Amino acid sequence: MSKKHYATRDFRDAGTERHFAAGEHVDVSASVLTNYRAAGLVSTDGPQDAEPAADAAPAEPAAQAKPKRARRSTKATS
């Protein structure tokens, strides 16, 4: 007996036009399942909570991107 696989995120299969919601049980053939696993679209971990709990610690703020440096002119000066 094989394990159940669940969608890791919302996605639509372009070939079959089937839509899968995050956490939804994915029931497809073994060959299609192999492709979904390789793409990271399904997992055997089971449905995951869509939103973190309200009392959970907030995520760290994203690191600030460094400002871009001005490019030097390649023209010869006269």
N, CA, C and O atoms as a printed pandas DataFrame, in Angstrom:
     atom_number atom_name residue_name chain_id  residue_number  x_coord  y_coord  z_coord
0              1         N          MET        A               1    0.836   -1.177    0.000
1              2        CA          MET        A               1    0.000    0.000    0.000
2              3         C          MET        A               1    0.882    1.243    0.000
3              4         O          MET        A               1    1.843    1.317    0.767
4              5         N          SER        A               2    0.571    2.214   -0.845
5              6        CA          SER        A               2    1.391    3.421   -0.911
6              7         C          SER        A               2    0.833    4.486    0.025
7              8         O          SER        A               2   -0.337    4.457    0.407
8              9         N          LYS        A               3    1.701    5.423    0.380
9             10        CA          LYS        A               3    1.293    6.510    1.250
10            11         C          LYS        A               3    0.446    7.513    0.484
11            12         O          LYS        A               3    0.553    7.627   -0.737
12            13         N          LYS        A               4   -0.391    8.235    1.205
13            14        CA          LYS        A               4   -1.167    9.297    0.585
14            15         C          LYS        A               4   -0.248   10.496    0.362
15            16         O          LYS        A               4    0.640   10.782    1.165
16            17         N          HIS        A               5   -0.482   11.172   -0.730
17            18        CA          HIS        A               5    0.279   12.375   -1.048
18            19         C          HIS        A               5   -0.652   13.580   -1.023
19            20         O          HIS        A               5   -1.815   13.494   -1.416
20            21         N          TYR        A               6   -0.120   14.702   -0.554
21            22        CA          TYR        A               6   -0.899   15.932   -0.430
22            23         C          TYR        A               6   -0.183   17.051   -1.176
23            24         O          TYR        A               6    1.046   17.083   -1.232
24            25         N          ALA        A               7   -0.958   17.965   -1.747
25            26        CA          ALA        A               7   -0.393   19.110   -2.462
26            27         C          ALA        A               7    0.320   20.018   -1.462
27            28         O          ALA        A               7   -0.222   20.320   -0.399
28            29         N          THR        A               8    1.526   20.450   -1.801
29            30        CA          THR        A               8    2.288   21.333   -0.923
30            31         C          THR        A               8    1.916   22.793   -1.142
31            32         O          THR        A               8    2.213   23.645   -0.305
32            33         N          ARG        A               9    1.264   23.084   -2.271
33            34        CA          ARG        A               9    0.798   24.437   -2.576
34            35         C          ARG        A               9   -0.298   24.325   -3.629
35            36         O          ARG        A               9   -0.493   23.254   -4.202
36            37         N          ASP        A              10   -1.006   25.402   -3.888
37            38        CA          ASP        A              10   -2.014   25.401   -4.947
38            39         C          ASP        A              10   -1.303   25.286   -6.291
39            40         O          ASP        A              10   -0.330   25.997   -6.540
40            41         N          PHE        A              11   -1.781   24.400   -7.152
41            42        CA          PHE        A              11   -1.213   24.311   -8.499
42            43         C          PHE        A              11   -2.213   23.696   -9.458
43            44         O          PHE        A              11   -3.151   23.012   -9.048
44            45         N          ARG        A              12   -1.999   23.950  -10.740
45            46        CA          ARG        A              12   -2.828   23.382  -11.795
46            47         C          ARG        A              12   -1.906   22.597  -12.728
47            48         O          ARG        A              12   -0.878   23.110  -13.170
48            49         N          ASP        A              13   -2.275   21.364  -13.021
49            50        CA          ASP        A              13   -1.539   20.547  -13.971
50            51         C          ASP        A              13   -1.874   21.054  -15.373
51            52         O          ASP        A              13   -3.026   20.977  -15.801
52            53         N          ALA        A              14   -0.882   21.566  -16.083
53            54        CA          ALA        A              14   -1.115   22.154  -17.399
54            55         C          ALA        A              14   -1.573   21.118  -18.418
55            56         O          ALA        A              14   -2.317   21.455  -19.339
56            57         N          GLY        A              15   -1.152   19.879  -18.275
57            58        CA          GLY        A              15   -1.536   18.839  -19.235
58            59         C          GLY        A              15   -2.964   18.376  -19.087
59            60         O          GLY        A              15   -3.646   18.127  -20.081
60            61         N          THR        A              16   -3.429   18.256  -17.844
61            62        CA          THR        A              16   -4.775   17.739  -17.598
62            63         C          THR        A              16   -5.766   18.821  -17.171
63            64         O          THR        A              16   -6.972   18.579  -17.118
64            65         N          GLU        A              17   -5.255   20.009  -16.867
65            66        CA          GLU        A              17   -6.073   21.129  -16.387
66            67         C          GLU        A              17   -6.714   20.853  -15.029
67            68         O          GLU        A              17   -7.657   21.542  -14.639
68            69         N          ARG        A              18   -6.210   19.849  -14.304
69            70        CA          ARG        A              18   -6.728   19.588  -12.953
70            71         C          ARG        A              18   -6.098   20.565  -11.980
71            72         O          ARG        A              18   -4.914   20.883  -12.095
72            73         N          HIS        A              19   -6.886   21.046  -11.017
73            74        CA          HIS        A              19   -6.407   21.976  -10.006
74            75         C          HIS        A              19   -6.326   21.264   -8.668
75            76         O          HIS        A              19   -7.219   20.495   -8.312
76            77         N          PHE        A              20   -5.256   21.519   -7.927
77            78        CA          PHE        A              20   -5.074   20.954   -6.588
78            79         C          PHE        A              20   -4.839   22.095   -5.616
79            80         O          PHE        A              20   -4.007   22.966   -5.873
80            81         N          ALA        A              21   -5.552   22.101   -4.516
81            82        CA          ALA        A              21   -5.380   23.114   -3.475
82            83         C          ALA        A              21   -4.349   22.613   -2.464
83            84         O          ALA        A              21   -4.206   21.407   -2.264
84            85         N          ALA        A              22   -3.643   23.530   -1.836
85            86        CA          ALA        A              22   -2.642   23.173   -0.830
86            87         C          ALA        A              22   -3.296   22.335    0.263
87            88         O          ALA        A              22   -4.347   22.700    0.788
88            89         N          GLY        A              23   -2.668   21.207    0.603
89            90        CA          GLY        A              23   -3.173   20.320    1.644
90            91         C          GLY        A              23   -4.170   19.291    1.151
91            92         O          GLY        A              23   -4.557   18.399    1.906
92            93         N          GLU        A              24   -4.592   19.395   -0.094
93            94        CA          GLU        A              24   -5.575   18.471   -0.663
94            95         C          GLU        A              24   -4.911   17.131   -1.007
95            96         O          GLU        A              24   -3.775   17.097   -1.481
96            97         N          HIS        A              25   -5.633   16.030   -0.764
97            98        CA          HIS        A              25   -5.154   14.708   -1.139
98            99         C          HIS        A              25   -5.053   14.639   -2.665
99           100         O          HIS        A              25   -5.994   15.010   -3.367
100          101         N          VAL        A              26   -3.917   14.166   -3.175
101          102        CA          VAL        A              26   -3.693   14.076   -4.616
102          103         C          VAL        A              26   -3.784   12.612   -5.020
103          104         O          VAL        A              26   -2.949   11.800   -4.623
104          105         N          ASP        A              27   -4.797   12.277   -5.809
105          106        CA          ASP        A              27   -5.017   10.896   -6.240
106          107         C          ASP        A              27   -4.813   10.823   -7.752
107          108         O          ASP        A              27   -5.733   11.095   -8.524
108          109         N          VAL        A              28   -3.600   10.455   -8.169
109          110        CA          VAL        A              28   -3.247   10.361   -9.590
110          111         C          VAL        A              28   -2.433    9.091   -9.802
111          112         O          VAL        A              28   -2.101    8.395   -8.842
112          113         N          SER        A              29   -2.114    8.790  -11.049
113          114        CA          SER        A              29   -1.337    7.592  -11.361
114          115         C          SER        A              29    0.083    7.703  -10.800
115          116         O          SER        A              29    0.549    8.797  -10.482
116          117         N          ALA        A              30    0.751    6.582  -10.685
117          118        CA          ALA        A              30    2.101    6.545  -10.124
118          119         C          ALA        A              30    3.081    7.373  -10.952
119          120         O          ALA        A              30    3.952    8.035  -10.387
120          121         N          SER        A              31    2.958    7.348  -12.275
121          122        CA          SER        A              31    3.891    8.105  -13.112
122          123         C          SER        A              31    3.684    9.613  -12.949
123          124         O          SER        A              31    4.654   10.370  -12.918
124          125         N          VAL        A              32    2.438   10.048  -12.846
125          126        CA          VAL        A              32    2.149   11.471  -12.632
126          127         C          VAL        A              32    2.631   11.884  -11.247
127          128         O          VAL        A              32    3.184   12.971  -11.076
128          129         N          LEU        A              33    2.421   11.020  -10.263
129          130        CA          LEU        A              33    2.853   11.299   -8.906
130          131         C          LEU        A              33    4.369   11.474   -8.839
131          132         O          LEU        A              33    4.864   12.333   -8.109
132          133         N          THR        A              34    5.101   10.670   -9.592
133          134        CA          THR        A              34    6.560   10.794   -9.648
134          135         C          THR        A              34    6.956   12.174  -10.154
135          136         O          THR        A              34    7.880   12.787   -9.620
136          137         N          ASN        A              35    6.270   12.668  -11.176
137          138        CA          ASN        A              35    6.560   14.000  -11.709
138          139         C          ASN        A              35    6.235   15.079  -10.681
139          140         O          ASN        A              35    7.017   16.012  -10.498
140          141         N          TYR        A              36    5.096   14.964  -10.012
141          142        CA          TYR        A              36    4.711   15.949   -9.005
142          143         C          TYR        A              36    5.717   15.975   -7.854
143          144         O          TYR        A              36    6.073   17.046   -7.361
144          145         N          ARG        A              37    6.179   14.784   -7.423
145          146        CA          ARG        A              37    7.174   14.721   -6.347
146          147         C          ARG        A              37    8.467   15.388   -6.779
147          148         O          ARG        A              37    9.064   16.138   -6.008
148          149         N          ALA        A              38    8.911   15.123   -8.010
149          150        CA          ALA        A              38   10.155   15.710   -8.518
150          151         C          ALA        A              38   10.061   17.234   -8.578
151          152         O          ALA        A              38   11.055   17.930   -8.373
152          153         N          ALA        A              39    8.870   17.746   -8.858
153          154        CA          ALA        A              39    8.668   19.195   -8.942
154          155         C          ALA        A              39    8.415   19.822   -7.568
155          156         O          ALA        A              39    8.321   21.044   -7.456
156          157         N          GLY        A              40    8.303   18.998   -6.528
157          158        CA          GLY        A              40    8.055   19.518   -5.189
158          159         C          GLY        A              40    6.615   19.941   -4.962
159          160         O          GLY        A              40    6.334   20.730   -4.061
160          161         N          LEU        A              41    5.699   19.422   -5.772
161          162        CA          LEU        A              41    4.293   19.811   -5.668
162          163         C          LEU        A              41    3.505   18.960   -4.690
163          164         O          LEU        A              41    2.440   19.374   -4.233
164          165         N          VAL        A              42    4.014   17.766   -4.358
165          166        CA          VAL        A              42    3.315   16.894   -3.417
166          167         C          VAL        A              42    4.287   16.369   -2.366
167          168         O          VAL        A              42    5.500   16.333   -2.574
168          169         N          SER        A              43    3.722   15.965   -1.234
169          170        CA          SER        A              43    4.505   15.440   -0.130
170          171         C          SER        A              43    3.648   14.454    0.646
171          172         O          SER        A              43    2.420   14.514    0.579
172          173         N          THR        A              44    4.277   13.552    1.379
173          174        CA          THR        A              44    3.552   12.608    2.224
174          175         C          THR        A              44    3.400   13.150    3.638
175          176         O          THR        A              44    2.890   12.447    4.511
176          177         N          ASP        A              45    3.831   14.388    3.884
177          178        CA          ASP        A              45    3.795   14.977    5.227
178          179         C          ASP        A              45    2.389   15.253    5.718
179          180         O          ASP        A              45    2.193   15.474    6.913
180          181         N          GLY        A              46    1.416   15.247    4.842
181          182        CA          GLY        A              46    0.048   15.516    5.246
182          183         C          GLY        A              46   -0.287   16.982    5.080
183          184         O          GLY        A              46    0.587   17.809    4.820
184          185         N          PRO        A              47   -1.553   17.291    5.231
185          186        CA          PRO        A              47   -1.977   18.680    5.064
186          187         C          PRO        A              47   -1.267   19.583    6.072
187          188         O          PRO        A              47   -1.118   19.230    7.241
188          189         N          GLN        A              48   -0.836   20.744    5.604
189          190        CA          GLN        A              48   -0.171   21.723    6.457
190          191         C          GLN        A              48   -1.124   22.868    6.726
191          192         O          GLN        A              48   -2.005   23.150    5.914
192          193         N          ASP        A              49   -0.957   23.525    7.851
193          194        CA          ASP        A              49   -1.780   24.680    8.168
194          195         C          ASP        A              49   -1.466   25.800    7.189
195          196         O          ASP        A              49   -0.302   26.092    6.914
196          197         N          ALA        A              50   -2.510   26.421    6.671
197          198        CA          ALA        A              50   -2.324   27.488    5.699
198          199         C          ALA        A              50   -1.766   28.746    6.355
199          200         O          ALA        A              50   -0.940   29.439    5.761
200          201         N          GLU        A              51   -2.213   29.050    7.581
201          202        CA          GLU        A              51   -1.758   30.249    8.274
202          203         C          GLU        A              51   -1.172   29.860    9.618
203          204         O          GLU        A              51   -1.679   28.954   10.279
204          205         N          PRO        A              52   -0.087   30.551   10.035
205          206        CA          PRO        A              52    0.471   30.250   11.350
206          207         C          PRO        A              52   -0.482   30.729   12.447
207          208         O          PRO        A              52   -1.313   31.611   12.227
208          209         N          ALA        A              53   -0.348   30.146   13.601
209          210        CA          ALA        A              53   -1.203   30.527   14.724
210          211         C          ALA        A              53   -0.990   31.991   15.076
211          212         O          ALA        A              53    0.107   32.522   14.899
212          213         N          ALA        A              54   -2.036   32.647   15.574
213          214        CA          ALA        A              54   -1.966   34.076   15.888
214          215         C          ALA        A              54   -0.974   34.359   17.016
215          216         O          ALA        A              54   -0.372   35.432   17.051
216          217         N          ASP        A              55   -0.798   33.412   17.935
217          218        CA          ASP        A              55    0.112   33.636   19.049
218          219         C          ASP        A              55    1.550   33.232   18.719
219          220         O          ASP        A              55    2.429   33.333   19.574
220          221         N          ALA        A              56    1.793   32.786   17.511
221          222        CA          ALA        A              56    3.144   32.402   17.105
222          223         C          ALA        A              56    4.009   33.652   16.962
223          224         O          ALA        A              56    3.513   34.737   16.661
224          225         N          ALA        A              57    5.294   33.481   17.182
225          226        CA          ALA        A              57    6.221   34.609   17.063
226          227         C          ALA        A              57    6.257   35.093   15.617
227          228         O          ALA        A              57    6.229   34.280   14.693
228          229         N          PRO        A              58    6.317   36.397   15.415
229          230        CA          PRO        A              58    6.359   36.906   14.036
230          231         C          PRO        A              58    7.669   36.516   13.356
231          232         O          PRO        A              58    8.704   36.360   14.002
232          233         N          ALA        A              59    7.595   36.368   12.063
233          234        CA          ALA        A              59    8.790   36.014   11.300
234          235         C          ALA        A              59    9.757   37.189   11.314
235          236         O          ALA        A              59    9.354   38.345   11.446
236          237         N          GLU        A              60   11.034   36.873   11.175
237          238        CA          GLU        A              60   12.045   37.932   11.143
238          239         C          GLU        A              60   11.861   38.759    9.875
239          240         O          GLU        A              60   11.516   38.220    8.823
240          241         N          PRO        A              61   12.091   40.058    9.971
241          242        CA          PRO        A              61   11.955   40.876    8.761
242          243         C          PRO        A              61   12.998   40.478    7.728
243          244         O          PRO        A              61   14.096   40.038    8.071
244          245         N          ALA        A              62   12.642   40.636    6.464
245          246        CA          ALA        A              62   13.565   40.283    5.387
246          247         C          ALA        A              62   14.770   41.203    5.432
247          248         O          ALA        A              62   14.662   42.381    5.770
248          249         N          ALA        A              63   15.907   40.651    5.089
249          250        CA          ALA        A              63   17.137   41.447    5.069
250          251         C          ALA        A              63   17.014   42.531    4.012
251          252         O          ALA        A              63   16.491   42.300    2.922
252          253         N          GLN        A              64   17.502   43.710    4.347
253          254        CA          GLN        A              64   17.445   44.824    3.412
254          255         C          GLN        A              64   18.456   44.589    2.303
255          256         O          GLN        A              64   19.590   44.179    2.555
256          257         N          ALA        A              65   18.035   44.851    1.072
257          258        CA          ALA        A              65   18.939   44.702   -0.066
258          259         C          ALA        A              65   19.943   45.850   -0.056
259          260         O          ALA        A              65   19.617   46.978    0.314
260          261         N          LYS        A              66   21.154   45.542   -0.463
261          262        CA          LYS        A              66   22.169   46.584   -0.537
262          263         C          LYS        A              66   21.842   47.516   -1.689
263          264         O          LYS        A              66   21.379   47.062   -2.735
264          265         N          PRO        A              67   22.074   48.813   -1.518
265          266        CA          PRO        A              67   21.816   49.730   -2.627
266          267         C          PRO        A              67   22.797   49.455   -3.762
267          268         O          PRO        A              67   23.947   49.080   -3.535
268          269         N          LYS        A              68   22.324   49.647   -4.972
269          270        CA          LYS        A              68   23.191   49.416   -6.118
270          271         C          LYS        A              68   24.200   50.543   -6.226
271          272         O          LYS        A              68   23.878   51.707   -5.986
272          273         N          ARG        A              69   25.409   50.191   -6.585
273          274        CA          ARG        A              69   26.460   51.188   -6.746
274          275         C          ARG        A              69   26.372   51.796   -8.134
275          276         O          ARG        A              69   25.989   51.134   -9.097
276          277         N          ALA        A              70   26.734   53.066   -8.218
277          278        CA          ALA        A              70   26.725   53.754   -9.509
278          279         C          ALA        A              70   27.808   53.155  -10.406
279          280         O          ALA        A              70   28.903   52.825   -9.950
280          281         N          ARG        A              71   27.482   53.024  -11.669
281          282        CA          ARG        A              71   28.455   52.470  -12.613
282          283         C          ARG        A              71   29.421   53.565  -13.035
283          284         O          ARG        A              71   29.042   54.727  -13.177
284          285         N          ARG        A              72   30.652   53.182  -13.229
285          286        CA          ARG        A              72   31.649   54.139  -13.711
286          287         C          ARG        A              72   31.487   54.332  -15.211
287          288         O          ARG        A              72   31.135   53.403  -15.937
288          289         N          SER        A              73   31.741   55.509  -15.646
289          290        CA          SER        A              73   31.679   55.810  -17.060
290          291         C          SER        A              73   32.861   55.167  -17.761
291          292         O          SER        A              73   33.980   55.178  -17.249
292          293         N          THR        A              74   32.607   54.607  -18.934
293          294        CA          THR        A              74   33.697   53.999  -19.698
294          295         C          THR        A              74   34.220   54.933  -20.758
295          296         O          THR        A              74   35.146   54.586  -21.491
296          297         N          LYS        A              75   33.630   56.137  -20.856
297          298        CA          LYS        A              75   34.066   57.104  -21.856
298          299         C          LYS        A              75   35.374   57.754  -21.406
299          300         O          LYS        A              75   35.590   58.016  -20.222
300          301         N          ALA        A              76   36.208   57.997  -22.359
301          302        CA          ALA        A              76   37.485   58.671  -22.071
302          303         C          ALA        A              76   37.212   60.140  -21.760
303          304         O          ALA        A              76   36.389   60.789  -22.405
304          305         N          THR        A              77   37.914   60.637  -20.771
305          306        CA          THR        A              77   37.736   62.061  -20.442
306          307         C          THR        A              77   38.686   62.907  -21.250
307          308         O          THR        A              77   39.806   62.477  -21.526
308          309         N          SER        A              78   38.270   64.104  -21.640
309          310        CA          SER        A              78   39.095   64.991  -22.435
310          311         C          SER        A              78   39.558   66.159  -21.628
311          312         O          SER        A              78   40.272   67.020  -22.141
